[in-house]
C-alpha cells in the first residue's frame, strides 16, 4: 500500500463548553476538550480501574457554530477527524507542542430527552406544544396528498 492514512474516530463526553473564536473574514473555529475512558480490572488487586484520556477537538466554520449551539458540557458525541500537531514558541522562548483532532464529521449521541432530565418540569412544558404543533402540521400535510 503506497498511501498513508490519518484518521481518528472517538466517542466521548465534552469536558467543557465549546469555545468559539471568530475571524475578520467571517470564518470561525470552535474548540472543546473530549474525554474518553478505558476501564479494566487490575489482576493483582481485583480492583476496577478507569483511565481518562483528554483530546483537544477543533471544528471549523458552520460545524463549529452547530457544535456551539447544540453541545454542552457532559454531552456524548462521536467525532471523526485527523490528528494534527502544532508547534509554537511561548512567552519564555520555549518551543511548545499541541496535538489536536481536526474534526471532519460528528454525530451527537446525547438525545434531547436525556438533556432535559436535568431541567425542571416548568422548563419542559414549552417543548410539548411545539411537538404537538409539529404533529398537527404533519397530519395536515398527509391530508393534502392525492393518494
Steps between C-alpha positions, in 0.01 A plus 500: 500500500662823391264749666478619857206551731439749779155422641362518853164380631405587859192462716516699819353769722558874474719626783395863455286727285605569140728807493462703181749729326379717213720645225454816290414308184191338663679173569501350847657222704347312792709311755401264777653219706365147454547227762523133409518231769666161517384268778666175604542278806842497667596132521707536817252703707181392315408868505319679219724770346388780266746706298382819331670636190438862398490608135502858367230521232501775234198565274473770235242741359138370476585177684644707785184711522284185510714350777485824700121513468416139585785355709542561871741372760447128567329423167605183323620544142664302220790686338677409179805685376877504474789560740695822462793616712567872530833651605549849642734702719364614837568825691819358651643400161436127548364291217161354583291233329128431498328198347147561379225310323387697194135395484360417156175335611300460820181344633322604819436194717319665794133519410280792601300306760826421684597867485163612637504263799703757693239773434201580716149398380423867426794508257371191318147633438581740213645216295175297518282747304768522232496124463122490470510786247748301295274194520199709386703638208601148399133390513392794282773421249378140482146620422624698198648194331306390189528128580 
